[in-house]
């Protein structure tokens, strides 16, 4: 139980980089949501584990030890969530991530918990089993390709997504010519590229982060066997910092579905267009990355859960942490700006929409973000 005294604020925390689009989306939701039973809500001091498991564990321990905290939005990355979630949920807290997508964090979608599943972890982001299959279907059904290779840099996110793609591609009748681990720091790419090229794949799926992705994308065209391969990146590269690089031009990218026009978040009453306008006004720029909309929905849902699980007693607000988790587990048919959300038995709450864009000009990133050429809506 969390007790919030008169004159105090309900405390939630957001784990992710201060300038991350998903974090900013959550901040906007907190501002739009307003008080809970007359008590203001504060998102607290920025806590930035980025994608570092070691730092993520330390920050999770810090948050778990703060008995004022009623819930957490985040972490941003699957690698961090894998170590932070057990710490936070063991303390009775619930966390809802806008962008940690590894299947290991929830389930295989067939009733088996992932190896990193912790009861009390939820997400508005998609499960990467959907993303991997969307890319496979795009290549096989839309492009008519039959041979593809995949690269990853280890860890729950990149390896999990590459594996999800490879399994779906083979299930659809394609051949996976190579499944290669690359250096996460982008060093010593020669041997990895040679291994990827050996089977002369028609496509190369690169669910990598920076800095590993840049040298791979830059050097691919000069490697025999890869000169004509179609290059597909994933959502970890859907940031201006990578899309602004010349070597990103001509690539395709998979990520969360972005056809959100006209959607409204039921908790705040704000439309997609209103939230985007507020984002621009508040931060002086449009979102520079994916998942801002998932951050907004995640924070709004968490605040609904806190409100539903709290009551007033002699001027003190009492928040039942078990009740917060119970509310989230029972979430169904929630209307968010990312679509209709509902949580399954393992914390997958997202709409599971996936889009693939074609990036044609590194000097016009916003045009590429809108250049959706393939879309799934399970």
C-alpha positions in Angstrom: 0.0 0.0 0.0 1.2 3.5 -0.9 0.0 6.3 1.3 -0.1 9.9 -0.2 -0.5 12.5 2.5 -2.5 15.7 2.1 -0.6 18.2 0.1 1.6 15.5 -1.5 1.6 14.2 -5.0 1.1 10.7 -6.5 4.5 9.6 -7.6 5.2 7.6 -10.8 8.5 7.1 -12.5 9.6 6.9 -16.1 12.6 4.9 -17.1 14.2 6.1 -20.3 16.3 8.9 -21.9 15.1 12.4 -21.1 14.8 13.2 -24.8 13.2 9.9 -25.9 10.0 10.3 -27.8 8.3 7.6 -25.7 9.3 9.3 -22.4 8.0 12.6 -23.7 4.7 11.0 -24.7 4.3 9.8 -21.2 5.0 13.2 -19.7 2.3 14.7 -22.0 -0.2 12.1 -20.8 0.5 12.9 -17.1 -0.1 16.6 -17.8 -3.3 15.9 -19.8 -4.7 13.4 -17.2 -4.7 15.8 -14.3 -5.2 14.9 -10.6 -6.1 11.6 -9.1 -8.9 12.0 -6.5 -7.7 15.6 -6.1 -4.0 14.7 -5.8 -1.5 15.9 -8.4 0.6 13.4 -10.2 4.4 13.8 -10.6 6.5 11.7 -12.9 9.6 12.4 -10.9 13.3 13.0 -11.7 14.3 11.6 -15.1 15.9 8.2 -14.7 17.9 7.1 -17.7 19.0 3.4 -17.9 19.0 3.8 -21.8 19.7 0.3 -22.9 22.3 -0.7 -20.3 21.3 -3.8 -18.3 23.7 -3.0 -15.5 22.5 0.6 -15.0 18.9 -0.6 -15.5 19.2 -3.0 -12.6 20.7 -0.3 -10.3 17.9 2.2 -11.2 15.3 -0.4 -10.7 16.6 -1.1 -7.2 16.5 2.7 -6.5 12.9 2.9 -7.6 11.9 -0.3 -5.8 13.3 1.1 -2.5 11.2 4.3 -2.8 7.9 3.4 -1.0 6.2 6.5 -2.4 6.2 5.2 -6.0 2.9 3.9 -7.3 3.9 2.6 -10.7 6.5 2.8 -13.5 6.3 3.7 -17.2 9.2 1.9 -19.0 11.9 0.8 -19.4 12.6 1.8 -23.0 14.7 -1.2 -24.0 14.1 -4.9 -23.8 17.7 -5.5 -22.6 17.0 -3.2 -19.6 13.5 -4.5 -19.0 14.8 -8.1 -18.7 16.8 -7.1 -15.6 14.6 -4.3 -14.2 11.3 -6.0 -14.3 12.1 -8.7 -11.8 13.4 -6.1 -9.3 10.4 -3.8 -9.7 7.7 -6.5 -9.7 9.2 -8.2 -6.7 8.7 -5.0 -4.8 5.0 -5.1 -5.7 5.2 -2.5 -8.4 3.7 -2.7 -11.9 5.5 -1.4 -14.9 4.2 -0.7 -18.4 6.7 -0.3 -21.2 6.0 1.7 -24.3 8.9 0.2 -26.3 10.4 -3.0 -24.9 9.3 -5.5 -27.5 11.2 -8.8 -26.9 8.9 -11.9 -26.9 11.0 -13.1 -23.9 9.4 -10.5 -21.7 5.9 -11.8 -22.2 5.2 -15.0 -24.1 5.4 -17.0 -27.3 1.7 -16.0 -28.1 0.8 -19.7 -27.7 0.4 -19.8 -24.0 4.0 -20.2 -22.8 5.7 -17.5 -20.8 8.9 -16.1 -22.1 12.2 -16.7 -20.2 12.2 -13.1 -19.0 8.6 -12.9 -18.0 7.7 -11.2 -14.6 4.1 -11.0 -13.4 3.5 -7.2 -13.2 5.2 -6.4 -16.4 3.0 -5.0 -19.2 3.5 -3.1 -22.4 1.7 -1.1 -25.0 4.4 -1.9 -27.5 4.0 -4.8 -29.8 5.4 -8.3 -29.3 8.3 -8.7 -31.8 6.8 -12.0 -33.0 4.3 -9.8 -34.8 7.1 -7.6 -36.2 9.2 -10.5 -37.3 6.2 -12.0 -39.1 5.2 -8.7 -40.7 8.7 -8.4 -42.3 8.7 -12.0 -43.5 5.3 -11.5 -45.1 6.4 -8.3 -46.7 9.4 -9.9 -48.3 7.6 -13.1 -49.4 4.1 -12.0 -50.3 4.8 -8.4 -51.4 8.2 -8.7 -52.9 8.3 -12.3 -53.9 11.6 -13.1 -52.3 12.7 -16.6 -51.3 16.1 -16.1 -49.7 17.1 -13.8 -46.8 19.7 -13.4 -44.1 19.5 -11.9 -40.7 22.0 -10.1 -38.4 21.8 -9.4 -34.7 24.1 -8.2 -32.0 23.0 -10.4 -29.1 20.6 -9.6 -26.3 16.9 -10.1 -25.9 15.9 -7.4 -28.4 18.1 -7.9 -31.5 18.5 -11.6 -31.2 14.8 -12.2 -30.4 13.6 -10.1 -33.3 16.0 -11.6 -35.8 14.9 -15.1 -34.6 11.2 -14.2 -34.9 11.8 -13.0 -38.5 13.8 -16.1 -39.5 11.3 -18.5 -38.1 8.4 -16.7 -39.8 10.3 -16.5 -43.1 11.0 -20.2 -43.2 7.4 -20.9 -42.2 6.3 -19.0 -45.3 8.5 -21.1 -47.5 11.6 -18.9 -47.6 15.2 -20.0 -47.0 17.3 -18.3 -44.3 20.8 -18.3 -45.8 22.6 -16.9 -42.7 21.9 -15.9 -39.1 24.9 -13.9 -38.0 25.9 -12.1 -34.8 27.7 -8.8 -35.3 29.7 -6.7 -32.9 27.3 -4.3 -31.0 29.9 -1.5 -31.2 30.2 -1.8 -35.0 33.8 -3.1 -35.0 35.2 -5.9 -37.1 32.3 -6.1 -39.5 34.2 -7.8 -42.3 33.8 -11.4 -41.2 30.1 -10.8 -40.4 29.4 -9.4 -43.8 31.3 -12.2 -45.5 29.1 -14.7 -43.6 25.9 -12.9 -44.5 26.9 -12.7 -48.2 27.9 -16.4 -48.5 24.4 -17.5 -49.5 23.7 -14.5 -51.7 20.5 -13.5 -50.0 17.9 -11.3 -51.8 17.2 -9.4 -48.5 19.1 -8.7 -45.3 17.1 -8.1 -42.1 19.0 -5.8 -39.6 17.2 -5.5 -36.3 20.2 -3.7 -34.9 20.9 -0.6 -32.8 23.5 2.1 -33.4 26.4 2.0 -33.6 26.4 -1.6 -35.0 24.0 -0.7 -37.9 25.9 2.1 -39.6 29.0 0.2 -40.8 26.9 -2.7 -41.9 24.6 -0.5 -44.0 27.5 1.5 -45.3 29.6 -1.4 -46.4 26.9 -3.8 -47.7 26.8 -2.5 -51.3 30.5 -3.2 -51.8 30.4 -6.8 -50.6 30.1 -9.5 -53.3 26.8 -11.3 -52.8 25.1 -8.4 -51.1 25.2 -5.7 -53.8 21.6 -6.1 -54.7 20.1 -7.3 -51.4 17.2 -5.4 -50.1 18.1 -3.9 -46.6 15.5 -3.8 -43.9 16.1 -2.3 -40.5 13.8 -2.3 -37.4 12.3 0.0 -34.9 15.5 0.6 -32.9 16.8 2.5 -36.0 13.6 4.6 -36.5 15.3 7.6 -35.1 16.5 10.8 -36.7 20.0 10.1 -35.7 20.1 7.0 -38.0 17.6 8.1 -40.7 19.7 11.2 -41.2 22.7 9.2 -42.3 23.3 8.9 -46.1 23.8 5.1 -45.7 20.3 4.7 -44.4 18.8 6.0 -47.7 17.2 3.3 -49.7 16.6 1.0 -46.7 13.2 -0.2 -45.5 12.3 -0.2 -41.8 9.8 -2.1 -39.7 8.2 -0.6 -36.6 5.0 0.3 -34.8 2.0 1.1 -37.0 1.7 4.9 -37.5 -1.7 5.3 -39.2 -3.2 6.9 -36.1 -5.2 9.9 -37.5 -8.4 10.5 -35.7 -7.7 8.2 -32.8 -8.5 9.4 -29.3 -7.2 8.4 -25.9 -10.2 7.6 -23.7 -8.6 8.6 -20.4 -7.6 12.1 -21.5 -9.9 12.8 -24.4 -7.0 13.9 -26.5 -6.7 13.0 -30.2 -3.5 12.0 -32.0 -3.4 15.4 -33.7 -3.8 17.2 -30.4 -1.1 15.2 -28.7 1.3 15.8 -31.7 0.6 19.6 -31.6 1.3 19.6 -27.8 4.5 17.7 -28.4 5.7 20.2 -30.9 4.8 23.1 -28.7 6.3 21.6 -25.5 9.5 20.3 -26.9 10.0 22.6 -29.9 10.3 19.7 -32.4 8.3 16.7 -33.8 9.0 13.3 -32.3 12.5 12.2 -33.4 11.8 8.5 -32.8 9.2 5.9 -32.6 6.9 4.9 -29.7 5.9 8.4 -28.5 2.2 7.4 -28.9 2.8 4.2 -27.0 4.4 6.2 -24.2 1.3 8.4 -24.1 -1.1 5.4 -23.9 1.1 3.6 -21.3 1.1 6.5 -18.9 -2.6 7.1 -19.3 -3.5 3.5 -18.6 -1.2 3.4 -15.6 -2.9 6.4 -14.1 -6.3 4.9 -14.7 -5.1 1.8 -12.8 -3.8 3.9 -9.9 -7.1 5.8 -9.8 -9.1 2.6 -9.8 -7.0 1.1 -7.0 -7.0 4.0 -4.7 -9.3 5.5 -2.0 -9.4 8.4 0.4 -9.1 7.9 4.1 -9.0 10.9 6.5 -7.4 13.1 3.8 -4.8 10.5 2.8 -4.9 8.8 -0.6 -4.3 5.0 -0.2 -3.1 3.2 -3.3 -3.3 -0.6 -3.4 -0.4 -1.8 -5.5 -2.0 -5.2 -5.9 -5.1 -3.4 -7.2 -3.1 -1.5 -9.7 -1.8 -4.8 -11.1 -5.3 -6.4 -11.0 -6.7 -3.5 -13.1 -3.9 -3.7 -15.7 -4.4 -7.5 -16.0 -8.1 -7.0 -16.6 -7.7 -4.2 -19.2 -9.9 -4.9 -22.3 -11.1 -2.8 -25.2 -9.2 0.3 -24.2 -9.3 3.0 -26.8 -5.9 4.7 -27.1 -4.2 6.7 -29.7 -2.4 3.6 -30.8 -5.7 1.8 -31.4 -7.7 -0.7 -29.3 -5.7 -2.2 -26.5 -6.2 -5.1 -24.1 -3.9 -7.1 -21.9 -3.4 -10.9 -22.3 -2.3 -13.2 -19.5 1.3 -12.3 -20.0 1.2 -8.5 -20.2 0.9 -8.0 -23.9 -1.5 -5.1 -24.2 -0.6 -3.5 -27.5 -2.7 -3.2 -30.7 0.2 -5.1 -32.4 0.0 -2.9 -35.5 3.2 -3.0 -37.6 4.2 -0.7 -40.5 7.0 -0.9 -43.0 8.3 2.3 -44.5 10.6 3.0 -47.4 13.3 5.5 -46.7 14.0 7.4 -49.9 15.8 10.6 -48.8 18.0 11.0 -45.7 17.5 14.8 -45.9 13.7 14.5 -45.6 13.1 12.2 -42.7 9.5 13.2 -42.0 8.5 12.3 -45.6 9.9 8.8 -45.0 8.1 8.4 -41.8 4.9 8.9 -43.7 5.9 6.7 -46.6 4.2 3.5 -45.4 4.3 0.8 -48.0 3.1 -2.2 -46.0 0.9 -2.4 -42.9 -0.5 -5.1 -40.6 -3.4 -4.7 -38.1 -3.9 -8.1 -36.3 
